[in-house]
Amino acid sequence: MKNYIIRIGTTKVAVSINKEEGKFVPIYTLNLPKLEPATLAFFEDVRDKLISTVPIKLEVLRDPTEFEKIKYVLSNKATELIKKGLPSAPDEVVDFGVTFLLNEMLGLGNIEFLLHDTNLEEIVINDSKEPIWVYHKELGWLQTNIIVDSEEQIKNYASIVGRRVGRQITILNPLMDAHLITGDRVNATLFPISTKGNTLTIRMFRRKPWTITDFIKNKTLNYETAALLWLAIQYEMSIIIGGGTASGKTSMLNVILPFIPPNQRIISIEETREINLPTFLHWVPLTTRDPNPEGKGEVTMLDLLINSLRMRPDRIVVGEVRRQQEAEVLFEALNTGHSVYATLHANTSEEAFRRLTSPPINLPKDLIRSLPLFTIMFRQRRKNIRRLFEISEVVSNNDVKLNVLYRWDAKKDVQVKMGESKRLIQEIKMFTGLSKEKLDEDLNEKKKILKWIVEHDINTVNTVGKVVNEYYKDKEKLMKTMREKRGVEAVLGNFFSELGE
């Protein structure tokens, strides 16, 4: 079915995915070299020497920069020790030995190879009796040939992840949400809460974050809806992004936030860091903290949300709204003049509205009036695609209602305009003094810029943000550069080299 190579440093490992007789799903085979007992014993000896000569402090493992430094030192030392002990070993054996040792000392053993497979979205350990499962972007769920040796080892992996972010998993606290140094999200549960055994679920995030270019190219949304969302972001209209599990809510949030003008202060609040914004934006990311074993030191989403209001934010971004108090503070912030952006589990705009106004969130309908837009994401499992399903505005005269502006047509696979705006455009006109004609012109300009970005394959968070920044700084100059077809360099200049891209 499929064969390819994954790399960790200079080490290459072959992956083969095939259907096997008697198996209900395809098998994902990681073709690792088989290590003889004597070789394993040698590597164990090298590991002991590395531990004694290169001490590893917990603080180092929490800092990405320091982590890379210690990894570099260990790699060089491991190479030296392996070449000394196995002087006739070929380079590929030395490379694999170094990678094996680094995975064992700094990572999650053989799971690290899976974490370097960019074709995967999810890695799942259900217990120590069955193989690890993975979710492949093209092929869906696959069973691997990798098995974790014991329940204790699964618990040990969970503890390693937890310690690095200041979280613990114990019999008294058998559930844990955390993240790896790469940003991948980790959930762990312990037996007997998970009755088959200890579990580990790793949601992998793209090493290169999604951009508006990627979303337009893969038809997640089109130029018209992208321009409308840009307009809403520019003029400080708050948005709640809804959708089901793994529908792309946070990805959509990441994609549209670079439209925020660079002279505004952004505070983001998350349980696990998932938001990535251009490095030059005025942005302060905050994350929650679990209590220590004595039950002290907890910092909740609510704590951070309340505190963010004292940090003079122009925009407040909340990873996900789940509880009544969080929603109340978020909407109070909205009503006091802040622009807010958040995600919510809901499959349609109507469902998002009902979730906010029903238990357990249970906000008064009058409070929802202050929210201009719902944007809904959808994942079609049959084709394994994600699409912008709906953009709706909240309108109210005597009652609060939803006006659907765009909806995805599944048959044609395109977002279709459902009606004219009754609120969004009127509010922007009221607060800016711009006419309807000027706003239509603005939307057309944004579509032209988006097309130029896509045509020139500008597809990193920083470079997309740079073009948006040029638009805000000198729109006429940017439009002139595009008309004269002077190319990417005329807009970005030496920006690539400045950012190391």
Protein Blocks (a to p, Z undefined) as FASTA:
>chain_A
ZZcdddehjbccdddddddehiabdcdddddddddfklmmmmmmmmmmmmmmmccdfklm
mpmklmmmmmmmmmmmmmmmmmmmmmmbcfklmmmmmmmmmmmmmmnojmlmmmmmmkbf
bdcdfbjkbccddddfklopaddfbdcfbfklmmmmmmmmmmmnopacdfklmcccdddf
kopacdddddfkbmnbccdddddddfbdcdfklmmmnomacfklmmmmmmmmmnopacdd
eddehilpmmmmmmmmmmpcfkbccddddfbdcbdcdfkbccdddddddddfkopaiacf
klmmmmmmmnopabdcdfbacbfklmmmmmmmmmnopacddddddfbfklmmmmmmpcfk
lpafklmmmpmbdcdddddfklopacdfbdcddddfkbccdddfbdcdfklopacdfbdc
fklmmmmmmmnopafklmmmmmmmmmmmmmmmmmnopabfklmmmmmmmmmmommlmmmm
mmnonojklmnmmmmmmnoZZ
